[in-house]
Amino acid sequence: MKSWPLTFSRREFLAASSAPLIVTVAGRSSAAQAGPPWYATMRRCGQLNLNERDPLTLDVKSWIDYWATLKVDALLLNGGGIVAFYPTKVPYHHRSEFLGSRDLFGELAEATKARRIRLVARMDCNYAYEDALEARPDWFERNEDGSPRPHGEAPWLFKTCMFSAYFTEQMPAIYRELNARYPIDGFFTNGWPSTGSLTVCHCENCRRVYRDMGGTPPAQTDATSALYRRYYAVHMDRVLEVWRQWQTVVTETRPDSVYVGNLGGGIRTVKNVRQLAEAARWFNADHQGRSGDTPIWDCAQQGRVAQAVMRGRTITNVTGAYSNSRPTWRHVAKSPEETTLWMAQTAASGMVPWFHWLGGAPEDTRWKDAGRAFFTWLAKHEPHFRNRRPIADLAVLYPQRTIAFYRSGRPSRSADRIDTAEYFQGLYYALLEGRFLFDVVHEDDLGVETLRKYRALLIPNAAYLDDAPCRAIRDYVAAGGSLLATFETSRYTGWGDLRPDFALADLLGATAAGDVIGPVGNSYMRIERPHAVTNGFDGTALLPGAESRVPIRSGTDAPLTFSIVPSYPAFPPEMVFARAPRTEEPAAILRTQGNARVAYFAGDIDRTCWRSGNPDVSRLIQNAVRWVHGDARPPITIEGDGIIETFGWETEAGYALHILNYTNPNMTHGFVRHTYAIGAQRVAFDAGAGRRISKVTLLRAERAVRFTQEDRTVRFEVPSVTDYEVVALT
């Protein structure tokens, strides 16, 4: 194995990166011959996160007894990194000052294995103590003035640099020591690499990289900067190289071991999650809960993004049992209703729940019952959570580059940054309100194998879209797939360079006729003719207009359905009248191309839907989705009251329909503290051709329901959903 020099150029870095890849691929091949790895069949995971004082009082037996009652397949326990909970001999690996003669990790490992639970060592590679800083200053991040970077709340700890030998020498030495001493099945690093913004360090290692790049990258995310773009590539290369090196190291002793990085971020990611997934054998989303005005479905979105890049491989999601709100309280529990709904979204979206508590001597133990109740229920019905494939026929594009880098209409002005996730959220909410069954696909994975099972692809303002996904979308529509797109989709390259026109102009049937107009209020769309997309709008000639729009010219002979009524004053009342009540400017292009239907909205109706909450805008989006979906009935339809999210899976046991009830005053502002049951939900579910269903069971209600089956369609009624129901069709 190659040892990294203390300093290196980007050329040296890239040249060295190829050698471990051969080992990694070979290891993957061996694992494939031996059958699926142990973590591929894991369905429940727990974590006790220790603090440095825990060796004084931690009762190993009572804790392992608790996790055993949850029937966990794997348990994460602190090994080392910042603090070693065993008598380490690795220099500058800080041993807990309260450890004494105890080997706490060893005791926990022995008790865990006695219960036949897989053991994963929880590590931290992000900080080290001052003695390490003094002895190995080259390991640590630096500010521009050369000073080290202390932790904000624990200033006796200092930030380590990913480009240093701390990651390629010190951490592997710790992994090897732990592997030699204990029966460890995997290693997980807290906080690294994350999916968030790139860190810009000024240590000598990084300065050498920057000199080779041609300069120091900006400290903040700025896709307009050539230096940022170069650094992004270098940074991702280094993350993937370290990840693969660590995977090689942890399998030296046990070939079925695994390295697990810390990912997550939901829909708000900067590092390319598709690239990270190429290295990840197990994707852990450290997406522990929500705070502020984050909507409750944030966890389900995390599952959809992870599924888009892992494609059936292992995904876990952490549920923090503590109150991870604003502010955070680490040692009191969040409400059991919130905790349960978070774990329910984890399971519904196809992830494996990972239940987490911090501290070995909790004074608040209310969280324990919520975890035990949910995990034992999962274990009882495990075959119904072994998913084979999702059964949705709509796909939503995850526009990662747009969410990470986009600046609406003005990519060079950092002051104009907006909440770029709002486009995705607006479409997402309309889909929930319309009760659509859908998957999420990543913009870098739009090949035939990914898209061919979907009747339509829905694109929420993918303004920053590279040539390759544009070609894939064009091929998809040429093959008969339908398309819905909004606003500036394909107007820029993946890095945000403005194109002369939409790259998909021919597909959208529109040409950009100027710069973005907006954001402005009190603009409208005039309904010019009846169409399936205008259904439900009897009694009005006007609909709310998008807050921002691209002025367009139609490139098709399709008749005008919606025209623009430009913004005019909303105050004072005497001035509230349209200066141009009728125009020929299209607000949307609705057209057919062969067997495909294409709906393009020139405005940001998705973001406007989210920001305004206007039901007409949501209905407009829903109508457009139904139109592009076509006349065939969806594989699952559900009629009833309430805001729900649904997932449909083919499973080892048959089929499973997951219904999440979000009908709650705390839907968009946590925490849920009470559930509000919704009434009867009438379901039509299409089984596979030739499949006969013999039983329909409500797994949460623990009872069977009557059903009928005519050809492929199974019809039944779910009498009520409190927070979460899973319907098993066998």
Residue, then its C-alpha position, 0 to 999 in steps of 0.5 A: m500500500k502506498s504511504w502518502p508523503l507529508t506534502f504532495s502536488r495534485r499531479e502526485f496525488l492523482a498519480a498515486s490514486s490508482a494503485p489502491l483501486i485495484v485492491t478495492v475492485a478485487g476485494r469487491s469481486s471476492a465478496a461477490q463470490a461469497g454471496p452478499p455481505w453481512y450488511a446487505t441483509m441488516r435491517r436494524c442498527g443501533q448506536l451508543n455514542l460514548n462521552e469521555r467520562d463514561p468509563l467511570t460508570l457505564d454498565v455494559k450489561s444493561w446497555i447491551d441488554y437494551w440493544a438486544t431487546l431492539k433486535v438490532d443486527a448491528l451496533l455502533l460503539n466508540g472505538g477511537g479517533i478523538v478519544a480511545f476507549y481502549p488501551t491504545k498504543v498508537p502514538y498521539h491517540h488520546r486515551s480517555e482520561f477516565l479509562g484507568s485500567r478499564d478496556l471499555f471498548g473490549e468489554l462492549a465488544e465481548a458483550t455485543k458478540a455474545r448476543r450475536i450482534r455485529l460490531v461496528a467501531r465508531m471513529d472520529c478523524n476530524y480532531a485531535y489533542e494539542d500534544a498531537l498538534e505539537a508533535r505533528p503540526d503537519w496533520f492539522e488544518r490552518n487559517e490563512d495566518g498559519s494558526p490551527r483551527p480549534h473546535g468551537e465548543a471544545p477549544w482543546l481539540f484541533k481540526t485535522c486536515m484531510f490532505s495530511a498523513y493523519f488520514t493516510e497514516q494515523m487513522p489506518a494505524i488505529y484501524r489496524e490496532l483495533n482490528a488486531r485486538y477486537p472482532i470488529d465487523g466494520f468502521f464508521t467515521n463520524g462527520w467525514p466526509s459529509t456531503g456539505s461544502l468544501t473546507v479550504c485549509h491553508c496548511e502546507n499540504c494544501r498550499r502546495v495543492y493550491r500552487d499546482m492548481g494556479g491559486t487558492p480557491p475561494a473560502q465559500t461555495d462559488a461555482t463561477s470561480a475557475l479555482y473553485r472548480r479545480y479544487y472541487a475536482v481535487h477535493m472529490d479525488r482525495v475523498l474517494e482515494v481516502w475512502r478506498q484506502w480505508q476500505t482496503v485497510v479494514t478488510e486486511t484482517r476480515p474480508d467481509s468488513v466494511y468502511v462506512g463514511n458519514l453522508g446525508g444532507g438530504i436534498r441539500t448537498v454540495k459534494n457529488v453524492r453519485q460519485l461518493a456512492e461509487a465508493a460506498r458499499w454502505f451509505n449512511a445518512d447521518h440525517q438525525g432529525r429536523s429543526g426550524d421550519t424543515p418539513i417533516w418529509d425531510c427524512a423521506q427525501q433523504g431516502r429518495v436521494a440515497q436510493a437514487v445513487m445506491r440503487g438497491r445497496t445498503i442505506t442506513n439513516v440515523t434517528g437521533a433520539y435526543s432533541n436535535s432542534r434549535p437549540t440542541w439538547r443532547h441529553v433530553a429526548k425529542s417527542p416519541e411521535e416525532t422520533t417514530l415518524w422519522m423512523a417510519q420514513t426511514a423504513a418506508s423509503g427503503m433505508v435501514p433505521w439506525f437508532h442513536w443516543l449519546g451518553g452512557a448514563p442518561e437521566d432522561t430514558r423516555w427515548k428508549d420505549a420509542g426505539r424498542a416499540f418501533f424496532t421490535w415491530l420491524a423485526k416481527h414483520e421483517p420479510h415485508f421490509r426486504n425490498r426488491r424494487p420500487i414500483a413507481d412509474l414517475a421519476v423526479l430529477y434530483p438537480q444536485r448541481t442547481i441546488a448546490f450552486y445556482r444563483s437565480g438568473r444572475p450566476s455572477r452575483s453572490a448577493d442574489r443567492i436564494d434557497t435553491a431547494e425551494y424548486f424541488q420542495g414545491l414540486y415535491y409538495a404538489l406531488l404529495e398533495g396529489r398523491f402521486l407515487f414517484d421515485v427520485v433519479h440523480e442527474d448523473d444517472l439518466g441512462v436507459e436502464t434508469l429511465r425506461k421504467y418511467r412514464a414521465l420525468l419531472i424536472p424542478n428547475a434543473a438550471y445547471l445541467d451538463d450536456a450528458p444529462c441533456r442528451a439522456i433526457r432527449d433520448y428518453v423523450a425520443a423513445g416515448g418518455s414524457l417530460l415536465a420541466t420548469f423555469e431555467t432548466s438546461r439554460y446553464t452548464g453544470w458549472g453555471d456557464l450561461r448557454p446561448d439558449f436552453a440546451l433542451a430548447d428543441l425539446l421544450g419547444a421554447t427559446a429564451a428571449g431575455d434575462v429572467i424577470g423577477p422576483v415580482g409579485n402580482s403577475y398572472m397566467r391567463i387561461e387561453r383555451p381549455h386543456a387537461v392542465t386547466n381542469g378544476f379552474d372553472g370560474t376564473a380566467l386568471l391563475p397566479g403567476a410565477e414569481s420569476r420567469v424566463p421570457i420565451r418565444s414558442g418554437t412550436d405550432a402548439p396553440l397557446t394555453f397560458s399567456i403571461v399577464p405581467s406584474y402590476p402594482a398590488f398597492p395602493p388599491e387605486m393602482v391595482f389594474a393590469r397595464a397589459p391584460r393580454t399578451e402573446e407571451p407563453a407562460a407554458i408550452l404544452r405539446t406532444q412529440g411522437n408518443a411523448r408529452v412535454a410540459y414546460f413552464a417558463g416560470d418558477i411555478d415549483r418554487t412559487c408553489w412552495r413559497s406561497g402555499n397557493p392551492d391553484v399553483s399546486r393544482l396546476i402542477q398536479n394537472a400537468v403531472r397527470w397530463v404528462h403521465g398519460d392515460a394509463r392508470p398509475p400502479i397505485t392510486i389512493e383516495g381519501d383525506g389527508i396529506i400523505e406520502t406513499f412508497g410502493w415496493e415489491t418485497e421478498a414476501g410479495y408487495a408492500l404499500h407504505i402510507l405516511n400520515y403528515t396531516n399535522p399542525n407540526m408538518t412544517h415546523g417540528f416537533v410533532r407531539h400528537t398524531y391526528a388519524i385520517g379516515a378511510q383510504r381507498v386503494a387500487f394496487d396493480a400486482g404483477a402480471g399473473r400474480r394472485i394475491s391471497k391476503v392483504t394485511l395492515l402491519r401496524a394495525e395487525r389485522a387483515v382487510r377484505f379485498t377484491q382482485e380483478d385481473r391485476t388490480v387489487r382493491f381494498e380499504v385502509p380504515s384509518v392511518t394514525d401516523y404510519e401504515v404498511v399494507a402487505l399484499t401476499 
